[in-house]
């Protein structure tokens, strides 16, 4: 089963990083966030990716085309144009790079990538969100539901600190700094039957999701674990701190 990763946007809310690179190439723990997302899927045995490229997509192409050189020691004989690698670390990824347009919205990016979806099911996620969602459980839930699509519902953190108020006397009795919210938002990590491709066209992907939902064909897999999106430079710093402190999304790190 292939995974479409939407990694063509401008990332305008974090210009400190995205002025010179695509958002998906912003580093977390020394690796692009896109790599972390792909490792999450690969850990569960899903390693075929369709990257929907747009803004500075050539940097994503170059990174994976040269990953072996970036990840291993090697000796280059310039005069003979020969390279001797002294170790051979590389990821078990099979990647299709698809140019989906500079200004395209997410629905159109999926539509432009659909010719590479040949199986009866496919997955979709964003190129800026990390989670410890169990992909095998997500797939099993989707198949049990029998609907056209399943999205992952996750709990976001509030962007604001909340005031705790005594309802009787209106006195403040505490503050809750950016708490985890009880409501669900769509966190990416979606799976669809192939027929859902006809619902994605120009405009945002959410337009297609609404149409599928109107037909009562969209389920929600409720994920209660870790999830965090990277929308601002502050969140880049937070993800890097999390990588240093425990790597909550990196199940592959536990492989002995």
C-alpha positions in Angstrom: 0.0 0.0 0.0 1.4 3.4 -1.0 1.4 6.5 1.2 0.9 10.0 -0.4 2.8 12.6 1.7 1.7 16.2 1.1 5.0 18.1 1.1 4.6 20.9 -1.4 3.3 23.8 0.6 5.2 27.1 1.3 5.2 26.9 5.1 4.6 30.6 5.3 4.2 30.7 9.1 7.8 29.6 9.7 9.8 31.8 7.3 12.9 31.5 9.6 13.2 28.0 8.1 11.2 27.8 5.0 12.6 30.8 3.2 15.4 28.6 2.0 14.0 25.1 2.2 10.6 23.3 1.9 8.9 22.7 5.3 9.3 19.0 4.9 13.1 19.4 5.0 13.2 21.3 8.3 15.5 19.3 10.6 14.4 17.5 13.7 17.1 15.6 15.5 19.4 16.3 12.5 17.0 14.7 10.0 14.2 16.2 7.9 10.8 15.9 9.5 9.8 14.2 6.2 12.3 11.4 7.0 10.8 10.9 10.5 7.3 10.5 9.0 8.5 8.0 6.5 10.4 6.0 9.2 7.1 5.9 11.2 5.4 4.1 8.3 8.3 2.0 7.4 8.5 0.6 11.0 5.1 -1.0 10.4 6.1 -2.4 7.0 4.8 0.3 4.7 7.7 1.7 2.8 6.3 2.8 -0.6 5.8 6.6 -0.8 4.4 9.1 -3.2 5.8 12.5 -2.4 3.6 15.3 -3.7 6.1 18.0 -4.3 5.8 21.7 -4.9 7.7 24.5 -3.2 11.5 23.8 -3.5 10.7 20.2 -4.3 14.1 19.8 -5.9 15.7 19.9 -2.4 13.6 16.8 -1.4 14.6 15.0 -4.6 18.3 15.8 -4.0 18.2 14.7 -0.4 17.0 11.2 -1.2 19.0 10.8 -4.4 22.1 11.5 -2.4 21.0 9.9 0.9 23.7 7.2 0.7 26.4 9.8 0.4 24.9 11.9 3.2 24.7 8.8 5.5 27.9 6.9 5.0 31.7 7.3 4.9 33.1 7.1 1.4 36.1 7.7 -0.7 35.7 9.6 -4.0 38.3 9.1 -6.8 37.6 12.2 -8.7 39.8 11.4 -11.7 38.1 8.1 -12.3 34.6 9.2 -11.1 34.5 6.2 -8.7 33.0 6.1 -5.3 33.9 3.5 -2.6 31.4 3.4 0.3 32.9 2.2 3.6 29.6 1.4 5.2 26.1 1.0 3.6 23.4 2.6 5.7 20.3 3.4 3.7 16.6 3.4 4.4 14.3 0.8 2.8 12.2 3.3 1.0 10.7 3.1 -2.4 9.8 6.7 -3.4 7.9 8.1 -6.3 8.5 11.9 -6.7 5.6 13.7 -8.2 5.6 17.4 -9.2 2.2 18.6 -8.2 2.5 22.4 -8.8 3.8 25.4 -6.9 0.4 26.8 -6.1 -1.7 23.7 -5.9 -3.9 23.0 -2.8 -3.9 19.7 -1.0 -6.8 18.2 -2.9 -5.2 18.9 -6.3 -1.9 17.5 -5.1 -3.7 14.2 -4.3 -5.4 14.3 -7.6 -2.1 14.8 -9.5 -0.6 11.9 -7.7 -3.5 9.4 -8.2 -2.1 7.8 -11.3 0.6 6.2 -9.1 -2.0 4.6 -6.9 -2.5 1.1 -8.3 -3.7 -0.9 -5.2 -7.2 -0.9 -3.8 -6.1 1.1 -0.7 -3.8 4.0 -0.1 -2.8 6.3 2.7 -2.3 10.0 3.0 -0.6 12.2 5.5 0.8 15.7 5.9 4.5 16.5 5.7 4.7 18.3 9.0 3.1 16.1 11.7 4.6 13.5 13.9 2.8 10.9 15.9 3.2 7.5 17.6 0.0 6.3 15.9 0.0 2.5 15.4 -0.4 2.2 11.6 -1.3 -1.5 11.7 -4.1 -0.7 14.2 -5.3 2.2 11.9 -5.4 -0.1 8.9 -7.3 -2.8 10.8 -9.8 -0.3 12.1 -10.4 1.1 8.7 -11.0 -2.4 7.2 -13.4 -3.2 10.1 -15.3 0.0 9.6 -15.8 -0.8 5.9 -16.0 2.9 5.0 -14.4 4.7 2.1 -12.0 6.5 4.3 -10.7 6.8 7.8 -8.9 9.8 9.3 -7.0 9.9 12.6 -8.5 12.1 15.3 -5.9 13.5 17.7 -5.9 15.9 20.6 -4.1 19.2 20.0 -2.5 21.4 22.5 -4.2 24.8 23.1 -2.1 27.7 21.6 -3.1 29.8 24.6 -2.8 29.4 28.4 -6.2 28.9 30.0 -7.5 30.8 33.1 -9.0 28.8 35.9 -11.9 30.8 37.4 -14.0 30.3 40.4 -17.6 30.4 39.0 -19.0 31.6 42.3 -16.9 34.7 42.9 -15.1 35.1 39.5 -11.6 35.0 41.2 -8.7 33.4 39.3 -7.4 30.3 41.1 -4.8 29.2 38.6 -3.5 28.9 35.1 -3.1 26.0 32.8 -0.3 26.7 30.3 -1.3 25.4 26.8 -3.2 22.3 28.0 -4.0 19.2 25.9 -7.5 19.8 24.6 -10.3 17.2 24.8 -11.6 17.8 21.3 -10.3 16.0 18.2 -8.7 17.4 15.1 -7.6 15.7 12.0 -4.0 14.8 12.5 -3.2 13.2 9.1 -2.4 9.5 9.0 -5.4 8.7 6.8 -6.4 5.7 4.8 -8.8 5.4 1.9 -10.2 3.0 -0.6 -9.1 3.8 -4.1 -12.6 5.0 -5.2 -12.1 8.0 -2.8 -9.6 9.4 -5.3 -12.5 10.8 -7.4 -13.5 13.1 -4.5 -10.2 15.0 -4.5 -9.7 17.7 -7.0 -8.8 21.4 -7.0 -9.1 23.1 -3.6 -8.2 21.8 -0.2 -8.4 18.1 0.6 -11.1 18.9 3.2 -13.6 19.6 0.4 -13.3 15.9 -0.6 -13.4 14.7 3.0 -16.7 16.6 3.5 -18.2 15.0 0.5 -17.2 11.5 1.7 -18.5 12.3 5.1 -21.9 13.4 3.6 -22.2 9.9 2.2 -21.6 8.5 5.7 -18.4 6.9 4.4 -15.8 8.6 6.6 -14.6 7.1 9.9 -12.4 8.5 12.7 -9.7 6.5 14.3 -9.3 8.0 17.7 -5.6 8.3 18.7 -5.0 9.1 22.3 -1.2 9.0 22.2 1.4 11.5 21.0 0.8 13.9 18.1 2.4 17.2 17.3 2.3 19.4 14.2 5.1 21.7 13.1 3.6 25.1 12.1 5.9 27.6 13.7 9.6 27.9 14.5 8.8 27.5 18.2 7.3 24.1 17.4 10.5 23.2 15.5 12.4 23.9 18.7 9.9 21.9 20.8 10.2 18.9 18.5 14.0 19.0 18.7 13.7 19.1 22.5 11.4 16.2 22.4 13.9 14.3 20.3 16.6 14.9 22.9 14.3 14.0 25.8 12.6 10.8 24.7 11.7 10.7 20.9 8.0 9.8 21.6 7.1 9.2 18.0 10.3 7.2 17.0 9.2 3.6 17.5 12.0 2.4 15.2 14.5 3.6 17.8 13.5 0.7 20.0 14.5 -1.9 17.5 17.5 -3.9 18.8 
